[in-house]
Amino acid sequence: MKSERARTGRRLLVAAMTVVGLSLSAPVVTAPAAQAIEACADAGLRPAQQAELPYVFTGTVSDVAESAKDGVVTRIYTVKVDRWWRGDLPERVRVASPKSAADCGLRGVRKGSQTYVFFGSEGDDGQVLALSNQGTREADNRTVRRLNQLTGVQAQEPVSPSAEEPEVSTTPTVLDDSEAPSVMESITVPVVVVLVGLVVFGIGAFLGRRPR
């Protein structure tokens, strides 16, 4: 009887330890993290504030990658720009956003054929920094008209890379700043020969006319 109760106790102990182990290994959203996520959702910018951000544009996500630095993971979205209202953007731009929702990282932006409207600020290395509370979301048919009204300007096409211009030689032109040659230096050998011949001819003619 005692041995049976002992076996039952051991089974209960094993079951309790299993439950504890599973609970420890499961992802836990702490209260501060949950509050940070709610803060990002609640601190959304008003339309007038969105219109003042350095970057407002629509585009399609063609690639998604991740970059880690100092323990912080950042998602990098490669975006093919359709139109822009603020930012004077090229055809492709990289948009950076924290991976963590608690850090106001973008949610629901994926690689594919969807067109998104991006709101962002200046990031590192020429990237656009986009946070979830700035308003980035999937675009709809009214987006262009709404953004025209919101920003007060018409949509612009992305800047296409210019064709390569022919390389211009940068070899400097050497100017001759030496002194002008003297008259004697400019007299060439043929001229000297001619002059000598004329002198000899003149002397001979003079001597030929002397009385005999």
WORAGI-V396156 format. One record per backbone hydrogen bond with DSSP energy under -1.0 kcal/mol. CO is the residue of the C=O (numbers start at 0). NH is the residue of the N-H. Records with the same first field share a line. If there is no record, write none. Layout:
# WORAGI-V396156
CO=NH, NH
This chain:
# WORAGI-V396156
0=4
1=5
2=6
3=7
4=8
5=9
6=10
7=11
8=12
9=13
10=14
11=15
12=16
13=17
14=18
15=19
16=20
17=21
18=22
19=23
20=24
21=25
29=33
30=34
31=35
32=36
33=37
34=38
35=39
36=40
37=41
38=42
45=49
46=50
49=52
54=119
55=84, 85
56=117
57=81, 82
58=115
59=79
60=111
62=77
64=75
66=73
68=71
71=68
72=98
73=66
74=96
75=64
76=94
77=61, 62
78=92
79=59
82=57
83=155
85=55
88=158
90=80
92=78
93=127
94=76
95=129
96=74
99=104
100=103
103=131
114=138
115=58
116=136
117=56
119=54
120=128
123=126
126=122
127=95
128=120
130=133
132=44
136=116
139=142
141=145
142=146
143=147
144=148
145=149
146=150
147=151
155=83
181=185
187=191
188=192
189=193
190=194
191=195
192=196
193=197
194=198
195=199
196=200
197=201
198=202
199=203
200=204
201=205
202=206
203=207
206=209
